[in-house]
Amino acid sequence: MYIAVAGSNNKLWFAAVNQDKIITTPFVDVAGGTPLPPALVWDPVLHKIDIVVLSSDNNLWFAALNTDGTLYSNWKELSGILASPPALVWNPLLNKIDILGRSSDDNLWLATLNTDGSFFRDWVSVPGTTPSSPAAAWDYSLQKIQILVRASNDTLWFETLNPDGTVYKTFSNISGNTISTPSLIFDSRANRLYSFVRGGDNEVWFSRFDSQGKSAPVWQPISGRLLEPPAVALNPTNGIAFIVASMPWDYDAGTFTFVDDFPVSGAGLKEPIAIEAPSTDADKAAVREELDSPWWRNFYSFNYADIESRQGGSNPSGFFLESLTRDYVLSYFPRTGGALVKLWLSTGNFERAREVLQYTLDITKQAGLNRVPHYVLTSGQTEMSDQIDGQASIILAWALYAQQANAPSFVSSTYKQVAGLMDASVGPAYFVPKFGLVRNVRLEHYREGRFWDTYDILTQSYVAQALTEMIRVAKSRGDTIHAKRWRNDEGILEHAIARRMTWNLDGQNVYAEMFEDKSMSQIYLGLSEFNFGPTAAGWEGVDPSVYGQTIAALMKYGSFVWNGHRVVSIGFTKGMDLVPITSGKLLAWQLLFFAQKGDWKQVEQTLSFIKDEQQRNEEPRVYESSQVKISPAGVNVFNGAGNGEQTVWMLYALHKVAKLSARSIAGGSRRSPVVQPRRVR
């Protein structure tokens, strides 16, 4: 592949790189220059590289290059002035060059050039605007020009043009966002379009979609901290895309040009991983002994004390500080509060559990809405985005506390409010009995880095188990009306989960991660950390067979090996490479699931991964996420405790796994490993 870049002093530089990403023609200075990135297209007739650049006065210049970077034809000025670099497309019907550009008023214009740079067809206006350069690709299946542009609000829009510039399919919004010019390439083998964009986090994001623009793109992060939009070329013989981008280098000051390769087609589902032999008592004993080691005792003690210090202090006693790194505003998330209550209940710290619940219910009442806040600032100001999974987490935590703690006064004084929250959670805003599932209008998801309006298995699990526990509390209080109503709702919900929330993956019936955004019929064809929802919620109504097949599928298609340890990633999409990232709470849910299942070999793998990550990064706190980067190879990105939710879940899981591993082994009994937390207050 051939690379041209605008270097220092507006000089134009050219290089050639082979498939192994080795420079075969080192960067050479091309006669002529440009202050902005050039536009390139391969001329398959002359076997030359056609190049168009923008001069400092925004005039257009055309030349053809030999494959060594020397000029085949001298620079020729083109009529027309553009506000940013154009996109070039080789038109095989005419053996000409289509040039698509953006004028100073953000309107789009299209022209066709002969291979000598003269105009075959003058500029014509194309409906649509963009504040950045457009991206374009020739669609060999339709014999049309496909266009992808960024709107002023960073959303992505897709349009199809006839070769003469007339509109074949008008602009339509597709999912995804970018802060700069997108890229677009067409794979004639798969009849697919691929796009790589620079996200708001400056990472590279990738998606594929069909040439009709019908399938909603699903975006996944790849790697790299971009300074500018990426340039992309496709090797059509093996379905490998080469990405060239401007990035900082971690080990030296300055800006550098990086190249990476990425498989875009033909991968399909990967082969099954090797099935290990069943766990034995020896594996269970190994887990017990590992958790009883000084390293794990210190790790647990440090993070337990850290969590204690983040509750209360200068804030109200039930307020829990979510972030220590200011990745979040100084705030408390009730979704984390639900998990925190489960931790305090498991360690016998009932007073702290009650304080979290009391604070959450009080702040909910003060907010004036019959739903739990999304988060609460240290000032007491609430952010009331509607997240039903967070509300269900608090309801479930309250019901567990009501049954385990000896606190009749607190339970009696708060029962009416919590029952009202339970009623609202299965009310018409979220739950329509005829459909049977609970809608989450703002599911917070790593997929596309946004909120989804969907039906997901995490929410269904939490609401189902909240109903189960609230029925028990209602019965104990003689509230037969609520008990009967909630029992009916629970039956409808669990029946709908079994009927609607499953799909067939590789011949196995598995729980769906969620529905497509705003859909009541289309399952999202992928699995993610949310599929551990039944474990997180402790949902008693889960089908063990379907759930087991779901996690087995996650292990098969959605796991990766890092330094010899296999762990489940945060998710994968069918037909696409997984995202090699994990998180603190996901690892915690893995530990819980495999320990409860008795798969002590996998528990060992997960514990080893956690320990290695913490030691490699010299971080005593539980990390928020750990990403194994695709490029540069072997680089691991580790993020500290910006999210208290990760730490709470990790402590809860370690405490539960320690108890399970300490149960009778070969007829004996053992004390529970991992330091037992002191009872405070």
Secondary structure, 3 states (H helix, E strand, C coil): CEEEEECHHHEEEEEEECCCCCEEEEEEEEEEECCCCCEEEEECCCCEEEEEEECCCCEEEEEEECCCCCEEEEEEEEEEECCCCCEEEEECCCCEEEEEEECCCCEEEEEEECCCCCEEEEEEEEEEECCCCCEEEEECCCCEEEEEEECCCCEEEEEEECCCCCEEEEEEEEEEECCCCCCCEEECCCCEEEEEEECCCCCEEEEEEECCCCCCCCCEECCCCCCCCCEEEEECCCCEEEEEEEEEECCEEEEEEEEEEEECCCCCCCCCCCCCCCCCHHHHHHHHHHHCCHHHHHHHHHHHHHHHHHECCCCCCCCECCCCCCCCCCEECHHHHHHHHHHHHHCCCHHHHHHHHHHHHHHHHHHCCCCCCCEEECCCCEECCCCHHHHHHHHHHHHHHHHHCCCHHHHHHHHHHHHHHHHHHCCCCCECCCCCCECEEEEEECHHHEEEEECEHHHHHHHHHHHHHHHHHHHHCCCHHHHHHHHHHHHHHHHHHHHHCEEEECCEEEECCEECCCCCCCECCEEEHHHHHHHHHCCCCCCHHHHHHHHHHHHHHCEEEECCEEEECCEEECCCCCECEEEHHHHHHHHHHHHHHCCHHHHHHHHHHHHHHHHHCCCCCCCCEEEECCCCCCCEEEECCCCHHHHHHHHHHHHHHHHHHCCCECCECCCCCCCCCCCCC
